[in-house]
Amino acid sequence: MIETRMPEISRPGMLHGNKLGSRQIHLLAALGMVVALTSGRPAASAEHSSPASGRATAVQASLAPVVPDQCTPLEIGRVRLSGLLGKHVDFLPNRLLKGQREAYAAVFENPGDTNSWRAEHIGKWLETACNAMAYSHDARLGRAVNGVVDRLIQLQQPDGWLGSYAPGYRFHKYDWKGNQGKKYEPFWDGPFYDVWCHYLTMGGLIRCYETTGNLQALDAAKKIADLLIATFGPGRQDLMLINHDHGFGPGVGVLPVSKLYLLTGDSRYRDFAKYITTQYGRTGKVPITMTGIQDDRYPFPDWAQIKHCEFELCLAGMCQLYRGTGEPQFFATARNIYEGYFAPLNDTMSLHGFKTPPPGMRVPDTYYGFLETCDIVPMLRWYVEMARITGDSKYLDAVEWNLYNSLLSRDLPDGRVWPGVDEPKSDFFHCCYSMLAVGISYVPNWAYFTTSKGIIVNLYESSTASIRVAGQSVKIRQTTEYPLDGTVKLSVEPEKTAVFDLLLRIPKWCRGASVSVNGSAVEGVVPGEFLRISREWKRSNRVTLSFDMGTRAVRRSFEKNGGVPEVTLERGPLLLALTTKLNPGIELESVIPTVGSGGFVECRAMLKPKAVKANTMRFMVGATMGGAGIGNDPAGQASIIMTPYAFSGVSDKPVPKPREGVFNVYSEDGVGKSVKVEFPLSRTGNAIR
């Protein structure tokens, strides 16, 4: 441990200038966790009917957080998306009701596993279904959720255990100390995932309670937590003897257990979550993270197998624990990991960890060449937690970038999922299939936020929202073809005249933007910050935003190729990609895009921008081939066709037909050489930021 001073947290992109804290603190905390839980505490004022009708009844947490939200995600049921993002969200019921729940629940019926993580899926399915039910009001989902919860309650043992493992391998019966020297080959061949799966099941049950008010679901989650507390801790079994990813797996409980503390106020759950954090940093286990940002910007030992899914969900849990306790070391850890590691990654094209980051950083050691779909979802959810604590727009900028370029790239148009890993032995219980759905189900939750004085418009998407502010309901209607077109039209309609703030997130990538209210220009537009419009709002106000969607050549410095600078082409929030599919006969490695003054690239849309058809969008870009045309030499000039990276495909091979059954995972191994996003500079003197 080191002693350090927690820096003041205040910057222009935040909603306010208050300091979160400044005092000497010790920190022994770090990484590793799981479960997908709500990114927003449900509001007591939510008005929905019973889950049997497919509608959700949000409940109020019994414990007011010590650290109040600076911004709170709007409840899912108050938003309707109708653009590109809505297209993906609308597919969820079809994905959820094709037999997955039956297959996921079947592993609990005759529990006999001695390894495996098959039981992790039902919790993710339940969480996704509750979100989709709250969003769509689909009665079929309501009935399915009730059926799953009822069956899980029937199968739960009197002591709280609820899993797929055989009796001798269950986490509360296995002799972890007596088997601590046992070698397991391969690493997952052992009873390591029973705790992990219970955490995920807790997450689904908790989300059911939050969205429907089902007290039986909450009680089942509490029984699991009580069994964990009775099994692990001082004087009991050693939690870190569970050899799951160097302690990541058993450490993931900080998120669901701290969530239970916020929902119930029971100090036992707070204390157990804090106990888990004291286990981070033990020899050979989850590494220590200091509160001070290290010079190497990645202060973990080389042996550490940093698995992002557990890593980021742990950080989300530490944010929850910070909100519940106010103890600054939990947020300091999350903040400094972001600044020292994730912020540089967001500033490069290391979207999935398969690109080399700038000097001083390195891609974490993962089990695959690049990150799984499972790793993208908790990253986004953690960023939302950081935003709600700080009110800082930079975290929501990171949400937008990774949402459009990472998450959507895994949701294939035909309903299959690209896990982003090597070929699995079976696609039947692939972890990424259920985790992708969790991420998509939370997108409506991230479209709008509320503050103590107003409304934040975060995601620019054709949509409608009903938001409580200034003691009344305000309807917002948004019309746009974003992310392909930069014009956004907002209708702000309060029930009666009222004074409140409307905050518009001006994306960091935007080099130019204008905003008007009822035809009058609004000053103070700054990229990477919120534009706050404080005024008296009357019925039928019209707000228009216009973002410069010019294609930018953004300079990146990579260690590969001797550190020669390269550029990526970015249009709005979209990374553009060059593929052999659209450019047959062209050697991708020989292409050099033509970059104009100021780093802009001439880019012509070949189709009329329509957000719901973004996967078919094509752009014509000038380029040179084979090293010709460098400088003023016009030789080798040509045009190339580019497309949004998320829809560029994972290879140039034809997409195979869907497999039989209800699970379809497209497991083509990586993008390979058929997709290119980084290009050499044509002139080193170009003014490219």
C-alpha positions, -999 to 999 in steps of 0.1 A, spaced: 0 0 0 10 36 -4 -2 68 12 -15 94 -12 -38 124 -14 -70 120 -32 -70 147 -59 -99 172 -62 -124 162 -88 -137 191 -108 -136 199 -145 -156 218 -171 -173 187 -184 -189 180 -150 -223 191 -139 -210 211 -110 -178 222 -93 -181 204 -60 -152 184 -47 -157 148 -39 -130 148 -13 -94 156 -3 -77 137 25 -50 112 32 -62 77 25 -48 42 23 -60 19 -4 -59 -18 -7 -84 -25 -35 -85 -36 -71 -103 -58 -95 -124 -87 -104 -161 -92 -104 -193 -102 -122 -230 -99 -124 -251 -74 -143 -271 -51 -122 -291 -20 -128 -271 12 -136 -298 33 -120 -316 32 -87 -353 29 -95 -375 58 -87 -404 55 -63 -426 75 -87 -425 49 -115 -460 39 -123 -465 4 -139 -488 -25 -133 -480 -61 -124 -453 -82 -141 -480 -106 -153 -491 -79 -177 -456 -75 -190 -453 -41 -172 -427 -35 -145 -432 -18 -111 -400 -1 -100 -393 0 -63 -375 24 -41 -342 14 -24 -345 14 13 -312 30 19 -305 65 6 -269 65 -8 -244 84 13 -231 99 -19 -260 113 -39 -261 110 -77 -250 139 -98 -270 124 -126 -294 94 -126 -302 72 -156 -339 75 -166 -360 44 -159 -361 21 -189 -399 21 -191 -400 59 -197 -381 58 -229 -388 45 -264 -361 44 -290 -369 43 -328 -335 48 -345 -305 25 -349 -302 17 -312 -339 10 -310 -336 -14 -339 -312 -35 -318 -333 -32 -286 -365 -42 -304 -350 -76 -313 -346 -86 -277 -380 -103 -271 -374 -125 -302 -340 -135 -289 -353 -141 -253 -383 -162 -263 -367 -188 -285 -361 -214 -259 -331 -199 -241 -348 -198 -207 -358 -234 -209 -322 -245 -217 -307 -222 -191 -330 -233 -164 -326 -270 -172 -291 -272 -157 -306 -265 -123 -331 -294 -124 -306 -322 -118 -274 -305 -105 -244 -327 -111 -216 -305 -125 -181 -308 -113 -169 -278 -132 -186 -256 -159 -202 -222 -158 -235 -233 -173 -255 -219 -144 -244 -183 -151 -269 -178 -179 -302 -178 -161 -293 -147 -142 -283 -128 -173 -314 -140 -191 -336 -129 -162 -320 -94 -160 -323 -89 -198 -359 -101 -197 -368 -77 -169 -353 -48 -187 -370 -58 -220 -403 -62 -202 -400 -28 -186 -392 -13 -220 -416 -31 -243 -445 -39 -219 -445 -73 -236 -469 -96 -216 -451 -127 -229 -420 -116 -212 -439 -109 -180 -452 -145 -180 -418 -159 -188 -401 -139 -160 -427 -150 -135 -422 -186 -146 -384 -185 -143 -384 -169 -108 -411 -193 -95 -390 -223 -107 -358 -210 -92 -374 -204 -59 -388 -240 -60 -353 -253 -67 -334 -232 -42 -322 -254 -12 -332 -245 23 -297 -232 30 -299 -208 0 -278 -228 -25 -291 -225 -61 -268 -240 -88 -258 -268 -111 -230 -285 -91 -230 -319 -76 -232 -320 -38 -195 -325 -31 -185 -297 -54 -208 -270 -41 -190 -239 -28 -202 -242 8 -194 -280 10 -161 -281 -9 -129 -282 13 -111 -253 -3 -83 -253 23 -77 -290 20 -75 -288 -17 -56 -255 -20 -25 -273 -34 -44 -293 -59 -35 -287 -96 -63 -284 -120 -57 -289 -157 -70 -270 -176 -74 -241 -152 -112 -242 -153 -114 -280 -145 -126 -277 -110 -155 -264 -88 -145 -228 -93 -175 -214 -110 -202 -222 -85 -197 -189 -66 -195 -170 -99 -227 -184 -111 -245 -176 -78 -234 -140 -82 -250 -139 -116 -282 -155 -104 -283 -130 -76 -281 -102 -102 -311 -115 -121 -332 -119 -90 -323 -85 -78 -332 -69 -111 -365 -87 -110 -372 -72 -76 -362 -37 -88 -384 -38 -119 -414 -58 -106 -413 -54 -68 -413 -92 -65 -403 -97 -28 -398 -135 -33 -371 -127 -59 -353 -104 -34 -356 -130 -6 -340 -156 -29 -311 -133 -36 -307 -126 1 -306 -163 9 -277 -167 -15 -258 -138 1 -265 -152 35 -250 -185 25 -219 -168 11 -215 -148 44 -218 -180 64 -192 -198 43 -165 -172 37 -146 -147 59 -125 -145 90 -126 -178 109 -144 -195 80 -134 -206 45 -108 -185 27 -126 -169 -3 -94 -164 -22 -86 -201 -22 -111 -205 -50 -87 -206 -80 -107 -187 -105 -87 -163 -125 -62 -154 -97 -91 -145 -74 -112 -125 -98 -140 -150 -98 -146 -153 -61 -141 -115 -57 -169 -106 -80 -195 -105 -52 -188 -69 -43 -213 -58 -69 -245 -78 -60 -237 -78 -23 -232 -40 -22 -264 -37 -43 -283 -57 -16 -269 -33 10 -283 -4 -9 -317 -21 -13 -321 -34 22 -299 -13 45 -286 -45 61 -251 -38 74 -241 -75 70 -241 -70 32 -220 -39 35 -195 -56 57 -192 -86 35 -187 -64 4 -159 -46 23 -144 -79 33 -142 -89 -4 -122 -57 -12 -97 -65 16 -88 -97 -3 -76 -78 -34 -39 -76 -36 -30 -108 -17 1 -126 -29 -7 -144 -62 -42 -130 -63 -59 -100 -77 -33 -72 -80 -32 -40 -59 -42 -8 -75 -30 24 -58 -49 57 -55 -20 75 -72 -17 72 -109 15 54 -116 42 65 -141 38 33 -161 0 39 -161 -6 2 -156 7 -8 -122 -1 -45 -123 25 -73 -123 32 -91 -155 16 -123 -143 -18 -108 -138 -44 -122 -161 -66 -92 -164 -100 -105 -176 -120 -75 -184 -155 -88 -176 -147 -94 -139 -123 -64 -138 -149 -39 -149 -179 -53 -130 -158 -52 -99 -151 -15 -105 -189 -10 -110 -194 -27 -76 -168 -5 -60 -187 25 -73 -219 11 -57 -200 5 -24 -187 41 -26 -223 54 -30 -234 34 -1 -206 41 23 -189 73 12 -155 58 18 -133 75 -8 -109 46 -15 -135 28 -35 -141 56 -59 -104 66 -59 -95 31 -72 -121 32 -100 -112 67 -110 -74 61 -112 -78 28 -131 -99 48 -156 -74 76 -159 -43 54 -160 -56 27 -182 -91 31 -198 -89 68 -208 -58 61 -230 -75 31 -245 -106 52 -253 -83 77 -270 -69 50 -292 -86 24 -314 -80 -3 -289 -117 -10 -288 -113 -47 -281 -77 -49 -269 -64 -63 -301 -46 -31 -312 -13 -19 -297 -19 11 -275 5 41 -272 38 40 -253 35 35 -216 4 13 -220 -2 -22 -230 -31 -44 -237 -40 -65 -207 -32 -102 -207 -64 -119 -217 -71 -155 -226 -78 -145 -262 -62 -123 -288 -88 -96 -281 -116 -91 -258 -149 -110 -256 -183 -95 -261 -186 -103 -224 -160 -77 -217 -177 -48 -235 -209 -49 -216 -195 -44 -180 -172 -17 -193 -201 3 -205 -220 -2 -173 -190 8 -152 -187 41 -172 -223 49 -165 -216 44 -127 -187 68 -130 -209 93 -147 -236 91 -121 -211 97 -93 -192 126 -109 -216 141 -134 -186 141 -158 -195 140 -195 -162 123 -204 -176 89 -192 -207 93 -213 -185 102 -243 -168 68 -237 -202 51 -235 -211 65 -269 -178 56 -286 -178 20 -273 -216 16 -278 -215 24 -315 -181 8 -323 -179 -21 -299 -212 -34 -287 -231 -30 -320 -202 -47 -338 -211 -79 -319 -249 -79 -326 -251 -94 -361 -280 -83 -383 -294 -118 -386 -297 -122 -348 -266 -140 -341 -238 -129 -318 -201 -125 -326 -183 -134 -293 -150 -120 -304 -131 -151 -293 -118 -182 -309 -141 -210 -320 -159 -224 -290 -164 -261 -285 -201 -256 -285 -222 -225 -291 -250 -238 -270 -239 -221 -237 -215 -196 -250 -212 -168 -224 -212 -140 -249 -247 -148 -262 -264 -140 -230 -241 -111 -220 -246 -92 -253 -284 -92 -246 -277 -78 -211 -259 -48 -227 -284 -42 -254 -312 -42 -228 -296 -13 -209 -293 10 -238 -327 27 -232 -314 33 -196 -285 54 -209 -304 76 -234 -315 103 -209 -304 112 -174 -320 134 -147 -303 158 -123 -316 177 -93 -325 206 -116 -331 191 -150 -327 167 -178 -296 154 -197 -299 143 -233 -271 118 -236 -278 96 -267 -289 112 -299 -315 89 -313 -350 92 -326 -369 86 -294 -396 98 -270 -392 101 -232 -415 110 -203 -394 126 -176 -403 140 -141 -387 173 -135 -397 205 -117 -427 187 -102 -443 177 -134 -439 154 -164 -419 166 -194 -422 149 -228 -391 150 -250 -394 139 -287 -362 135 -306 -359 132 -344 -326 125 -361 -307 101 -384 -277 102 -360 -251 87 -360 -250 91 -398 -264 126 -399 -255 155 -375 -289 172 -374 -309 165 -342 -344 181 -335 -358 181 -300 -393 189 -289 -395 198 -252 -430 197 -239 -437 204 -202 -473 200 -189 -471 236 -178 -446 265 -179 -416 257 -157 -380 266 -151 -355 238 -154 -322 229 -170 -318 210 -203 -282 197 -206 -270 185 -240 -239 163 -243 -217 179 -269 -195 149 -280 -158 151 -276 -152 142 -312 -172 171 -325 -150 199 -340 -180 222 -346 -216 223 -334 -244 248 -332 -275 248 -310 -307 269 -312 -339 272 -291 -370 282 -310 -347 296 -337 -324 316 -314 -288 306 -313 -273 294 -280 -238 303 -271 -212 283 -252 -211 251 -272 -178 233 -262 -169 197 -274 -165 173 -245 -188 192 -222 -225 196 -214 -243 226 -228 -266 238 -201 -297 256 -212 -314 272 -182 -347 289 -190 -384 290 -186 -397 262 -208 -432 265 -222 -452 240 -243 -438 231 -277 -402 243 -274 -380 234 -304 -343 227 -299 -321 220 -329 -285 207 -328 -262 206 -358 -230 186 -354 -201 188 -380 -199 153 -393 -168 158 -414 -146 128 -416 -115 132 -395 -81 116 -399 -70 111 -362 -33 106 -356 -25 76 -334 10 66 -322 16 29 -320 46 10 -310 44 -13 -340 62 -4 -372 89 13 -353 65 39 -339 55 53 -373 23 73 -368 -9 61 -383 -43 75 -387 -79 63 -383 -108 77 -402 -137 87 -380 -170 102 -390 -191 115 -361 -191 88 -334 -183 61 -360 -150 45 -368 -147 37 -405 -133 5 -418 -118 -7 -452 -128 -42 -461 -120 -66 -489 -157 -73 -492 -164 -38 -506 -130 -34 -523 -122 -66 -541 -88 -68 -556 -73 -40 -534 -44 -48 -511 -56 -32 -478 -20 -27 -465 -12 -5 -495 -40 20 -490 -31 55 -479 -61 78 -474 -58 113 -488 -58 137 -459 -65 174 -464 -57 205 -444 -67 203 -407 -68 166 -409 -101 163 -427 -108 137 -453 -131 141 -483 -158 115 -477 -189 112 -498 -220 93 -486 -231 69 -513 -266 64 -498 -290 88 -481 -283 86 -444 -309 66 -426 -300 54 -391 -319 21 -391 -300 11 -422 -266 21 -409 -253 -15 -416 -257 -8 -454 -240 26 -453 -211 32 -477 -187 61 -480 -164 70 -509 -130 82 -498 -100 93 -518 -67 74 -514 -35 63 -530 -22 28 -535 10 10 -532 31 39 -518 24 60 -550 11 94 -547 31 104 -517 35 141 -513 25 159 -545 28 129 -567 -7 122 -581 2 87 -593 -18 59 -579 -48 80 -570 -80 60 -565 -112 59 -544 -120 33 -518 -153 23 -502 -155 24 -464 -182 14 -440 -189 18 -403 -166 -6 -384 -194 -20 -364 -210 -34 -396 -178 -42 -416 -181 -80 -409 -157 -102 -391 -141 -116 -423 -144 -116 -460 -159 -151 -460 -196 -156 -466 -216 -157 -433 -225 -193 -427 -261 -203 -423 -275 -202 -387 -271 -234 -368 -301 -254 -357 -315 -246 -323 -321 -215 -303 -285 -203 -298 -266 -189 -327 -230 -177 -322 -210 -166 -352 -175 -177 -343 -153 -167 -372 -119 -162 -356 -112 -125 -356 -111 -97 -382 -78 -110 -396 -65 -91 -427 -99 -86 -443 -108 -54 -422 -84 -25 -418 -89 6 -396 -54 20 -393 -35 37 -422 -1 52 -427 1 90 -431 7 103 -466 26 133 -453 40 136 -418 34 173 -418 -4 171 -418 -20 190 -390 -37 160 -375 -45 160 -338 
